[in-house]
Amino acid sequence: MRLHPLHAVLAIALAATPAMAQVTQGSLQIAVDPARPPAEGEPRELPLLHTDVRAEVTGFISRVTVTQTFHNPSPSPIEAVYVFPLPTNAAVGALSIKLGTRTIRGVVQTREQARKTYQAAKASGRRAALLEQERANVFTQSVTGILPGDKIDIEIVYDAEVGYADGAYELVFPMVVGPRYHPVSVPDAGRVSPPLLPPGSRSGTDISLTAVLRPGAPLAALASPSHHILDSGVRGGLARTVTLSPEDSIPNKDFVLRWRLGDDQPVVALAAEAGPRGGHFALLVDPPRAPAPTMIAPREVIFVVDTSGSMNGEPLSIVKAAMRVALKKLLPGDSFNIINFSTDAGLMAAAPLPATPENLRRGLSWVNGLGGGGGTEMLSGIRAALGGAQPPAGRLRVVCFMTDGYIGNEREVAAEVTRLLGEHTRLFAFGIGSSVNRLLLDWLAEAGRGSAQYILLGQPAEPQIDAFYARIAAPVLTDVSIDWGGAKVADVTPARLPDLWLGQPLRVTGRVSAAGPLQIRVGARLAGKQIWYPVRLELPAALADSDASARAAGPLSRIWARAQITDLERPRMGQVPVPYQARITELALAHQLVSTYTSFVAVEDQVVLENGTPRTVEVPVEVPEGVRYGNVSSGGDGSSPASTSPDAPTRDAGGDEDESDAAPTASSDRFRDWDDALARRWHIGVGFGAGSMGASDFDSSVTTAYHLRISRDVARLMALGIDATLLRAGPEYTSVQGLAEALLGLTSRLRLIIGLGIGVPDGHSELAAVVGAEYLVHYGPINLGLSTRLDLTAPGNDGQSMRAVTGGLYVEW
């Protein structure tokens, strides 16, 4: 949910202060290390002061420069350790330290050697920086020798292809590593789990971002669905400059920028360059598609929903909205099932059900009752969805997997998908949230021979669901191949081209050694028939330049090398044989790239610290927007991690926190999740009950009760309303009460009633009150509940007080 921003305010508090006021978008305060609150008068210290991002996009190739400014306001030298994300396909090819007018450039060494170089510099009192890859999208930046008052800039440069799907380009810059859940099988949990800032505090860092677009053609549309941006407004195919609004400078969600070109023709784009290792190219082809058939073959659609603690709140509300749309779009011949997972997995039905109106109502009831809590044991959901019997002949099984991906065992999960996926099963991944684990979602889609889509917070889910159904309804291009003709092309990546669904382009990179026109053919099978799609390209003359060997390596050579590394690693899901490790290391060293086996290290010659070792300070990060701090923790047991050095991480495994009775796991709880209260909805309810009524002299009689309630959700676990109650005990006593009630959610199904108002028994006005409880069961849009109430009135004109205990049925819309 996007916050309404205030004007940016820089308020750096270097001394201990009272509890922070509400923090809004654009404000900036220094927060402490969560593992060790400061003593009285001790400076608050957070060495990462600012991040500046500058992206230049030419066609579909981007070069991004990230500058991290570290500052030490403490009285002692420190080492800063910062875990941060980059795009999954980022080819990180430069690292440098900037100290005023001086620049110390980094070099790539093997991971072990780079760490030794860094530790030696640290021990000798030199400034140094070490950049290590923990995952393809998670990196650790270590900076040592930051003296008191020092301000040091660390500059990182990477190249990458921008996204393209459904006719739109997309630039994504991730800003925060989400809190991961780590099963015991994850050996490096501490290295991908930065400490989280507690509620009510902000990190001492903000972010600025500038993107310069040179699309090569006029733009038809340009927007950011994630942030407020300022657009230069330059038209006519010239460069467009977009900057992040200062009012939106908290680094707690992915920055997403999307644009479309004015030409609606299928895209064929080529980027090529010459360099010291020959020519490299990147090719983007969006083949034309046949229209969707008029008769769609029946499908078996399995929805797999992540209901762990990190999904609790707005992400789960988005999933529910998406599921309601998806269920309504099932066709009469389809079948479906719903699986939710957190600490374990739960199934709506033992086997897929026909998509009848009755079963769809059952599915909607199941969806509406999902609640968030517990850990993210994703393997249980994968096995429940893929481990059963194969679909009947002639029916395609489509698995729709919805998650934020906050886990540390990505390789294990993707390997299980590869192992269990049947010939007639496809997996489509939906990333839900502001800072999802795109590495995992892309891996799942690739392993499942489907596609990945992303739904940001605050965006409607229906367009993405429509795109999903359009994909699975249209013919898919299978057995994709490229006939290069006489072109001198080698080392093409990916080596095995994927199937292409509606709206998906074909992307390849490779090496080429000749210039001039290039006539190729893209081949595939469409509905069992072989088709060929001709593509004519022009390779630049620079590829044949005799001086090409003297040129510096360009972005395409690094993009190609990164793609080669991914092609070697991804199919093996982390189980990379030694020969492949050697090849990856060779590629990374030759192209000066960070990888699993290589790291960047930069060391200053000058000794700045004669005696003593700098104290290590881990840089805490923002909780991603939409994720509730109370539902996740930096430590798997809910504890805060201790500060560690990069070569000996001892952080607890991060991830989701089990909320026990406060938020039951969805596998054991089928009832309404009180997160729906965030929708601020009105409710109308009626009730009927029976009980007993007595006066102050304790005589009693059989009582009937009728209730009409109008209430509105105003906050999590709370609603306010008015209840008009009619109590009748035979012909001799009638009381009408108008009660202002507060409904407090104790769990996802039990709520407490507290009310105060005016009672009118037999024409005498007197003070009335009620306490009670309701136990709710959700069915479609209706709550069915059992209600028990104790109604009290103060002594009236006759000097008597009355009490009524009733219990009965309550129905709420």
N, C-alpha and C positions, 0 to 999 in steps of 0.2 A: 504494500500500500504506500503510495507516494505521500510524503509529508508535505505540508504547505510550508514553503521555505520563508525564512526571514532573511534580511540582508546579512551578508557575511560579516561576522564579527570575529576579530582575532583577540582572544582573551587567554593568554598563556599564564597560568598560575604556577609560579615556581615555589610557592610555600604551601604548607598544608592548609586546607580550607575546610569549612563545614560541608555538610552534605550538599552535593551539587544540585542546582535547580534543574528543571526540565531542560534537556538539551535538544535544540532544534537544528534542522538542516542548515548548514552554513556556519554554525558556531564552532569554536575550537577551544578545547581546554586540555591541559596536560593531565593524563591519568597515570596512576602508579602501576608498578608491576603487581598483578593480582596476587602473586605468591608471597609478596612481602610488603605489607603496607608501611609507609614511611613513619619514622618516629616524629615526635613533636619538633617542628622547626626544620626537619630534614627536607632538602629539595625533592620535589617530584621529578622523576627523570624518565624521559622517553626519547631515545636518540634519533628516531626517524621523524624529521620535522615536516618534510614536504616531498611529494612525488609529482614530477612534471612529465607529461606524456605528449610527444609530438609524432603524429602519424602522417606520412605522405603516401597517397594511394595513386598509382598510375595504372589505369586499366583495372586489372584484377590482382595486381601485385602491390603489396604494402611494405614500407620500411618504417619501423617504429623505433624511436629513441626514448628510453625511459631514464629519467634522472632522479635518483633518490638522494635527498639531502639529509645527512645525519648530523645531529648536534648534541653536544654533551654539556648540559647545564649543571652537572654535579661537580663537586670539588675534587674528584678523583678520576684517573683515566679509566676508560671502559672499553669493552668489546661489545659490539651490537650484533645480535643474531636475529634475522628477520626472515620469516617464511612468507612467501608471496606467490601469486599465480601469474602465469602468462598463457597465451593461447596454446592449445594442444599442438598445433603445427608450426609453432614459432621456431625458426632457425636462428638461435642466439649466436651471433658471430663477432661480438666486440664487447669488451669490458674495460673501463678506465676509471682511475681515481683522479679527481680534479681538486687541487688545493690552490685556490687563488688563480694565479697565472700558470701554474705548473700542472702538467698532465702525466700521469703514470699509466702506461698502457699495459693491459693484461695479455697473457698468453695462455693457450690451451695446453694442458698436460694431462696425463692419465690421472684418474681420480685420486689414486693413492699418492702419486708424486705431487700433485697440486696441494693435497692436504699437508704433506710433509713440508712443502715449501712455505705454506701459510704458517704452520706451527713454528717453523724455524724463525720466520720473521717476527712472529708474536713473541717468542722467547728472547729475541735479540733487541726488542724494543722498537721495531720498525712499524710504520703504518703498512697495512696490507688489507686486501679484499679477496674473498674467495666466493665464487658462485658455483653452486652444485645443483644438479638436477635430481630431485627426489621422485618425481613422476614426470611424465611428458608435459604436464601443465602445472607442476608445483616445484618451486625452486627455493633454495636457502641462500641468503646473502649474509656473509659474515664479514665484519669490518673491525679490525683491531687497531689499537694505538690512537683512539680518539681522546685527545687530551682535554682537560677542563676548558670550556669555552670554544673548543674546536667546532668548525662547520666544514664538513667534507661532502663533496658530491660524488656519487657513484653512478656512472653512465653505462647503460646497457643498450645495445642495438640488436634488433632482430628483424628478419625478413619473413614474410608469410603471404600466402594467397588469401584473399578475402573470400568470405562465403558467398555462395550463389545458389539459389533455389527458387523455383516458381517465378522466375523472371525478375527477381530482386537480388541486388548485391547487399552484403552485410559485413560491416566491420565490428568486431567484438573485442573489447579490452576488459579482461576480468580484473577486479580490484581487491578481492579478498578471498582467502582460502576458507571455505566453510568448515564447520566442526565435523570431524569424521568419527564414525563408529568403527572400532577396530576389533575384530575377532582375535582370538589368541594366536591365530595363524599368521598375523601380520608382524614381521620382525622389526620393521622400522617405523612403528606407529608414532613414536615421539618426534620423528623428523617431518611429519606432515600434519602436526597438531599444534599450531601456535596457541599461546595463551589467549583467552578471550577477555575482553573488557566487561566488567560487571554492569548491570543496568544503571542508568543515570549518569554515566561517565562517557567521555569521549577520549579517543586517543589524541596525542599531541601532533597529529599529522593530518594534512588535507591533501587534495589532489587537484591538479589543473590538467586540461587536455585540449589539444588543438589538432584537428584533422584537416589536411589539405587534399581535396579530391581533384584529380585530373582524369575524368572518365573517358575523354576522347569523343564525347558526343553530348548533346544537350540532355539535361536531366529532366525527367517528367515528375519526379517526386523525391523528396529528401526529408527524413524525419528521424528522431530518436524516440523509441517507445519506452526508454528506460530513464532518461535524464532531460532536464531543461537545457537547451542549447541555444547559442547565438549563431545565426547564419549570415555570412557575408552578403548573400543574395546575388552574387555575380552570375549572370546567365550566359546563354549563347555558347555553351560547350567549353567555356573558360574555366579556370580553377575556381572551386568553391571552398571557402575556408569556414570551418565549423569549430566553435570553441565551447567548452563546457561552461555553463553559467556559474559564476561564483556562488550563487545561492544553492548549488547542488554539489558541493565539494567534499562530502563525506565519502570516503572510500569503502562502501559497504554493499556494493552491488555491481554487476557487470554493466559496462557501458556498451550500448548497442546502437549503431547508426546504420540505417537502411536507405537505399536509393534505387530508383528505377530509371532506365534510359527511355528516351522518347520513342525509339524504334521498337516496335513489338515483334520484329522478326526473330527467329531462333538465333541464339547467340553462338558465334564462333569467334573465339578470341585467342590470339597467340602472342606470347612474349618470348623474346629470344635475345641472347647476348653472346659475345665472344669474350674469351678470357684465356688465362695461362694454361688451362686444362682443356681447351677446345670450346666448342659452342654448347650452350645449354638452352633448353626451351621449356616452357610450360604452356599447355594447350587446354582450353576450356571449350567444350562442345555441348550444346543443348539440342539434341536431335528432335525433330518433329515427331509427334506422337499420333497414333491412330485414335479416333474418338472412342469413348467408352462403349462397350457393347450394349445393345438394348436389353439383352437378357443377361443378368449377372449370375454366375454360378453360385450356389449356396456356400456360405462360409461358416466356419466355426471360430467365433471370436472370443478369446480369453483375455479378460481385463485383469491385470496384476497391479495392485495399488499398494504403495509404500505408506504405512500408517505408523511409522516410528515417531519418536519424540520430536525430531527436527522438522517433521512435516506438520506438526500440530499448529493450528492457527490458520493464517491466510493460505499457505500452500495447500493444506488439506481441503479448505473450502473451495479452492480453484479446482482441485481434483474432483470433488463432488459435483461441481457445476459441469465440468467436462464430461463426467460419467453420465449425468442426466441427459445431456445432449446426445452422447454416443449411443445410449440404450434406445433412445427414441428413433434413431436412424437405422437400427437393425431391420432387415427385411424379413417377411414372413417365413421364408425358407431357411433363414439362418438359425444357428444355435449359439448359445453363449454360456459363459460362466464367469464368476468374479472371485478372485483370490486376493486377500490382503495379507500383508506380512509386516511384522515388527520383530519381537523376540522370537515368535514362531509364525506359522502360516495358518490361515483359516480359509475355508472354501464355502461359498454360498451353497453349492450343491456337489454331490459326489461325482457327477458327470455333467457335461454340458446339457442345457435345457433348450427345447425349441423356443423360438422367439415369439411366443404367444402373448396376447395381452395380459393374461394372468401371470405368466412367468416374468414379463417385463415389470409388472407392478411389484412382484417379489424382488426383482433386482433393484428397483428404485428404493424399496424399503431397506434393503441391505446397505445400499450406498448411503442413504441418509443416516443410518445408524453407525457408520464408521467413526471411530474415535482415534485420537493420536496418543501414542505413548510407547515406551519401551525402546529397545535397541534395534539396529538395522541388520538383522540376520537375512540378508538378501538371498543367500543360497537356498533358504527354505522356500521362498517365493518362486525362484527359478525352477527348483525341482518339482514343486507342486504343479507348475504350468507346463513343463516340458517332459516330466518323467513318466506320465501316464501312457495309456494306449494311444496309438496313432489315429488320426481322424479317419473316418470312413472314406472309401474310394470315391474320387470325384469331388471331394470337399477340401478346401484349403484352410488350414488352421492359421489364424492370425492372432499373435500375442501382442497385446497393447500394454506396454510396461510403463508405469507412471511413478516417478521418483525424483528426489533432488540429488541422488547419487552420493550422499555424504557417507562414504565408506572408504576404508583403506585397503581392502582386499580386491581391488578392481580386476587384477589379473586372474585371480581365482574364480571370480564370478563369470568373467568373459570366457574362460576356459571351460567352465561347466556348461555354458550355452553352446559352445562348439561341440562338446561331447554329446549333449542330449538332443540337439536340434534335429528333427526328422526331415526327410526329403520334402514333405508337403507342409512344412511349417515355416512361417516368416515372423520375425520379431521386430516390432516398431517401438522405438523408445521415445518417451515424452519426458523432457526435463521441465520440472515445475519449480519456479522460484527465481530469486534475484541473482543468485551466485552458484548455479548448479555445477556439478562435476561433469563438465562436457567431455572430458576424456572417457569416462565410463560410458556415458550415453552413446557416444560415437562408436566405441568398441562394441557395445551391445548390438547396435544397429548393423554394424559390419559383420559381426559373427552371426547374427540372426538373419542376414540377407534381406534387411528391411531398410528403414531410414530413421533418422533422428529429427525430432521437432522440439521446439522450446516455447513454453508459455511463461511469460514474465508476469510478475505481480502487477495487479492493477489492469491487466489486459483481459478482454473477453476470451473465453476458451472456445467458443463456437467456430470461429474461422479456422483454428488449427484442427479441430475435429472434422470440419468440412473437407479440409485438405487431405486429412488422413483417409477419409472414405473415398475421396476422388482418386487417391493413389491406388487403393486396393480394388477399386472398381475398374480401373483402366488396364489395358494389356501391359504387361511388363516386358521390357527388352532383356532377353537372356542370351547367354553365350556371346557376350559382346567381344568384338575383336577389332583390330585396326590393320588394314592392308596399307603399308607404307610405300608401296610401289618401288621406285628406284631410289628413294631417299636413303641417305647414309645415316640411319638412326640406330642408336644402341642404348642399352641400359635403361629401358623404359620402365617407369614406375607408375602404378602398381603392376607387378609382373602378371598377376591374374586380374583382369578387369571385372568389376562387379556388375550384377544385374542393375538395371536402371528403371526406377519407378517414375511415374508421372511427375514432372517438375524437377527431376534430378539431372544434373549435368554429368558428363563424362570428363574427368580430370586426369591428365597424364603429364609427367615430366620425363625428360630424357636428354641424351647427348646427341649432337648433330655436327657433322663436319663439312656441310656444303651449303651454299647460299642459293638464292633464287626461288622460283616458283616451286610449290610442293603440292602435288595432287595425291590426296590419300582417300581411303574409303573406310568409313566406320560400318562394320557389319554386326548383325544381331539376328536373333530369332524372335519373331513377333507372332504370337498365336500359332507356333509350330512352323512358321514359314521363314525362310532366310530372306533378309532384306539388306540392302546396302545404301548407305547415305554418303554421297560424295562431298568432300570438303577441299576447297582450294585455299592454300596459304602462300604467303610470301615470306621467306626467311631473309633477314636483313643481310646486306652485302658485307657488313662487318664480320660475319662469320668466316668469310674467305680472306679477310685482311691478313697480310703476311706479318703485320706487327701485333697480331692478337696476343701472342705469347708474352708481350711486354705489358699488357693491360693488367690492372688489378682485378682480382676476383670480384664478380658482381653478385647481386642478390640471387639470381637464378641458379648459380652454381651451388649456393648454400641451400636454397630451397630444394634443389634436386638431391643434394647429399642428405638432407634431413628426411626427404621422402624415401630414399634408399634405406636409411637407418630404420624408419618406421616399418618398411616392408620386411626387414629382417626380424624385427622384434615382435610386431603385433601378432602374427599368426602363431607365435610360440608362447604368447601370454606370459612372458617373464622367464620361461624355461629355455633360455637361450644357450645352445651348445657353445663350447669354447671356440670352435672355428668361427662361428658367427660373431661372438664377442670380439674376436680379433679383427674381423672385417669392419665391424661397427667402430672400433677404436681407430682403425686405420683411416676410415672415412672422416671421422670427427677431427682427428689430428691434421689431416691434409687440408680440410676446409675450415679449421679453427672454429669448431662448433662444440657447444656444451651437449653432453649426452649422458646416458646412464654410466658410462665408463670413463668419461673425460670431464674436466672442470676448468673454469677460468680462474687464474690467480694473477693478482697484480701486487707488486711489492715496491715500496719506496726505499731508496738507498740510504737515506738519512735516518740515524737513530734518534728517536724522539722521547724514548722512555728508558732512562739509564738503570733504574732499580725498580724492582717490583713487577707484578703481573697485573694487567688490567682486569677489572672485575667484569664478568660477563653479564649482560643484561639482554634478556629476550624481549623483543618488541611485541607487545600484545596487539591484537587486531580487533577491528569492529566485528560484532555479531552481524552476519548478513541480514539485510533488510527482510522482514517477514518471518525471521526465525526467532523464537522466544528463548531468551537466555536460560530460563528455568527448565526448558525441555532438553537442553544439551549442556555439556560441560567440556572443559579442556581435558579433564581426566575421565577415564572410563568409569571410575567409581564415584564421580562427582567431585573429586578433589582438584585443587588447582595445581598445575605442574610447577616443579622447581626449576630454577634457572640452570641451564646446562651449557656446556661447550659444544661446538658443532661436531667434534670428533668423538664425543662420548655422550650421546643423547640419552636421557633417562626420563623423558616425559612419560606420564601415564598414557595409555591408549585413549585417544579422544573419542568423542562420539555422542550418541544419544543417551539420555538418562531415563531410566525407568521411573515413571511417576506413580507406581503402585496404585492404590485406590483412588488417588486424585485424578488419574487419567488412565483408565484400564486399557489394555491393549485391545486392538480391534478384533483379534482372533478370539477373544473371550467375551467381548462386549459388542452386542449388535444394536445398541441403542443410540439415540441421537447424541451427537457430539455438541457440547455447549459452545464450541467455536462458532456455530451458526448464529450465536448472539451478536457476532460482529456485523451481521447484516442489518442490524437496527430495525428488526421487523416488528410489525403489529400482530397481535394475536387476539382472537375472540374465543372464549371458552364457555361451556355450560356444564353444570354438574347437578347431580341428584344424589341424595343420601338419606340415611335414616340413623337414628340414635336415640338419645334420651336428653331431657331437659329438666332442670330442677331449679327451685328458688332457694332463698337463704335458709328456709326451714327444712331443706333437703327432701321435700316431696318431689316426685319425678313423674314423667309421663312419656309415652312414645312420641318421638319428634320426627318430622320430615323436614328436609332442607333443600332449597333450590338456589342455584348460584348462576350469576351471569358476570363474567369477568372480561374486561378489556385491558390488555397490558402491552407494553412495548419493551423490547430488549434495549438496554442502555449501556451495558458493559459486559465483559466476559463474566459469566456465571451470575448475572443479575438482571432482573426485569422489574419494572414498576407498573402498577395498574390500579384500577378501581374494581371492586367486587361488590355488587348489589346482592345481598343475601336475604332470603325469606325463610324464617324459621316458624314452623307451625306445630303446636302441640294440642291437637284436638280443637274444638271450637272455642275453648276458653282462653287460648294464648296465641298471639301472633306478634312476631318481632321482625321489623325490616331494618337492615343495617347497610349503611354505605361506608365501605372500608377502603382506605388507601393502603394498598398492599405492596410489599417488597417480596419478590420471589428470588431466593438465593440457591444457586446450584451447588449441592454438596458433592455430588458425583455426576457422571454423565446421565444418570437416570433418576436420581433422588434430589428433590429440592425442598427447601424450607419455606413456609409461608408465615409472614409476620405482617399484621395489619392493625390500623387504628382508625376509628371513625365515629360516626353518630348512629346510635340505635334508637328505634322508635317502637317500643313495646306498648301496645294498647294505648297509643296516643301520647305517651310520656317520653320526652327526649332525654337521653342519657348517654354517657360515654360508653363506646363499645370497642372491644379488642378481639383479636383472633391470633392464635398460633396453630400451626399444623404442618403437615408434610404430604408430599405427593410422590408417587412412584410411577414413572412414565414409560410407556412402550410406544415406539414410533412406527407408524404404518402409512407409507406414502406421505401426503402433506398433513396428516392428522396425528396428534398425540393422544394416545389413550392412557388414562392414568387412574390409579386408585388413590383416593384422597381421604385423609382423616383430619378433623379440625376440632379445636376447642374454642367456642365462642363465649365471650364474657361481657357482661354489662355491669357498670358501676351502679350503686344504689340510686334509684330514681325517686320520683315524687312519692311513691308508696313506701320508700325506705327499703325496698328489696333489691338484691342483685340476682341476676340469672346467669346460668351457665348451660351450655349445650355441647354435648360431645356427639359428633356425627361422622359417619364414614360412608363413602359411596364411590360412584363412578364419575370421572371427569373427562370431558372431551374438549380438545383445543384445536383450532384451525390456525 
